Amino acid sequence: MSPTPKPIPVEKENLHPRNLHRQGYDFGLLIKTTPQLAEFVKLNQYQTESIDFSDPDAVKALNKALLKQFYGVNYWDIPAGYLCPPIPGRADYIHYMADLLGEVNNGVIPTGEQIKVLDIGTGANCVYPLIGNSVYGWQFVGTDIDPVAINSANKIIAENPQAKINITCRLQTNSADVFKRIIKQDEVFDLTICNPPFHASWQEAQAGTNRKWDNLNNAKSQKVVLNFGGKNTELWCPGGEAAFIRRMIEQSALFAKNVFWFSTLVSKKDTLAGVYKALRKVAATDIKTISMSQGQKVSRAVAWTFLNEAEQIAWRNNYWQK
């Protein structure tokens, strides 16, 4: 490492105000937490410490360090070829959903195990439950249609004592269902979250990844990254995110009184019109759109509820009072 003094990090003001990653990555601190990260940290073209984000092993090592340093996750790993998500962006979604719950609680974010969250498509990485449980103490149920992903998530949960108490996973045995077979009779959730498959086909997912890495001028490592960047069920489904979210909205009406807030990420701005149309069709009583951005990527979360104001107050009084 060069003895040149490190520049003062520029605060990432586009991240949520409570996001622990607004100051960027302190690699010195992260290496103390996770020594194996050191082999991947080099000076970049701007003479600042960084990693090669096209190297899957480097990204995995960074994630392990971030999860351990900031969220107390002592064990974290994923099978080869599965999605290795950016931790700051995942944390942002959780924080904005915490704000949403706080809006109906006199501005106070409800914390603790009485808050129950359903993560649709938790993946092999189980990152949303790990962050949400660590920061807010919420309980989580993660679901996925991929048995390998569920096994991986269960391994992570089993190896982390706090997660073992507060996070469970359920395999969705019918890929056409979102909430059916998962939400049990009379079971309630304060929030559902989802990062839906983005692309409409494997070919579209492949082309999108090619463009991403061409823009970063990393063609030489492109093959490795394509193999690393997510399994089929994580990246695409017939009809892409628009079809997946529409199906989620339609099925959410079947559980209108089981869930306070349903939510999903929406990556494509063009998807929003169809989302709003579907929500009007199922007669959601309240709809909120929350803009988010990480770096150059702009996305948004859409949340909806079927509870009227009186029902929302009753829910808060029944389930959120400690």
Residue, then its C-alpha position, 0 to 999 in steps of 0.5 A: m500500500s502507498p504511504t500517500p495520505k488518503p483523500i477525505p472521502v466524499e459523502k454519498e449524499n444520494l444514500h439514505p441519511r441513516n445509511l451506514h455507508r454514506q462515507g464510502y468504504d474504509f478499507g483499513l477498518l474493513i481489513k481489520t474486521t476481515p483480513q482476507l479482504a486485504e489481498f483484493v485492495k489496490l490503488n485505483q487510477y485515482q490513487t485511492e484504495s479500492i477493489d476490482f468490482s469485476d472480480p467476484d472473489a473481491v466483491k464477495a470478500l468486501n460483502k463479508a467485511l461490510l456485513k461483519q463490520f456494520y451488521g454483526v454478521n460473522y458468517w456469510d457466503i453464497p454458492a458459486g454463480y449466485l447474486c452478490p448484491p451491493i450492500p449499500g443499496r440493499a440497506d437503503y431499501i430497508h431504511y426507506m421502508a422503516d420510514l414508511l412504517g414510522e409515518v403511521n406511528n407518529g414519526v417513530i420507527p417501530t423496532g423490535e421483534q414485534i415487527k414482522v417482515l416478509d422478503i419475497g425472493t430472499g435469494a442465497n445471500c439473505v441480505y435484506p433480512l440480515i440488515g433489517n434484523s441487525v439495524y431495527g431488530w425486526q423479525f423476517v421470513g425469507t422466501d424463494i422458489d430455488p431450494v439451493a438459495i433457501n439452503s444457502a440462506n438457512k446456512i447463513i442464518a444457522e451460523n449467526p446467533q441473532a439471525k437464528i432467533n429472528i430469521t426463518c426461510r420458506l420454500q415457495t413450491n409453486s413459481a406462479d405464487v407469490f404469497k399463497r403457500i407462504i403466508k399462513q392462515d391468520e398470519v400477519f406481516d407489517l411489511t413485505i419487500c421484494n427485489p423482483p427479477f429485472h429481465a424478461s428473458w435469459q438473453e435480455a439478462q445476458a445482453g444487459t450484463n454485457r453492456k454493464w461490463d463493456n461500460l466499465n471496460n472490463a471485457k477481459s473478466q466479463k466471462v467470470v462476472l456473467n457466471f457470477g452475477g446471478k442465477n436465472t430465477e434471480l435475474w429474469c422471469p417471463g415478462g420481466e419485472a412488469a409481469f412479476i410485479r403485476r402478479m404480485i399486486e393481483q395476489s396481494a389482494l388475497f391477503a389484504k388484511n394479513v399485511f399492512w404495507f406491501s412493497t417492491l422495488v421498481s427498476k424501470k421507470d416505464t414499469l410504473a404506469g402498469v404498476y399504478k394501473a394494477l393497483r387501481k384495479v385491486a383497489a389499494t387504499d393508499i399508494k406511495t412511491i419512494s425514489m432512491s438512487q445509488g451512484q448512477k443507478v436510479s430506482r424506486a420503491v412502490a408500496w401499497t396497503f388495503l387498510n383504511e385509516a381506522e384499520q391502520i391505527a388499530w393495527r398499530n395499537n394491536y401489533w406495535q405496542k411494546 
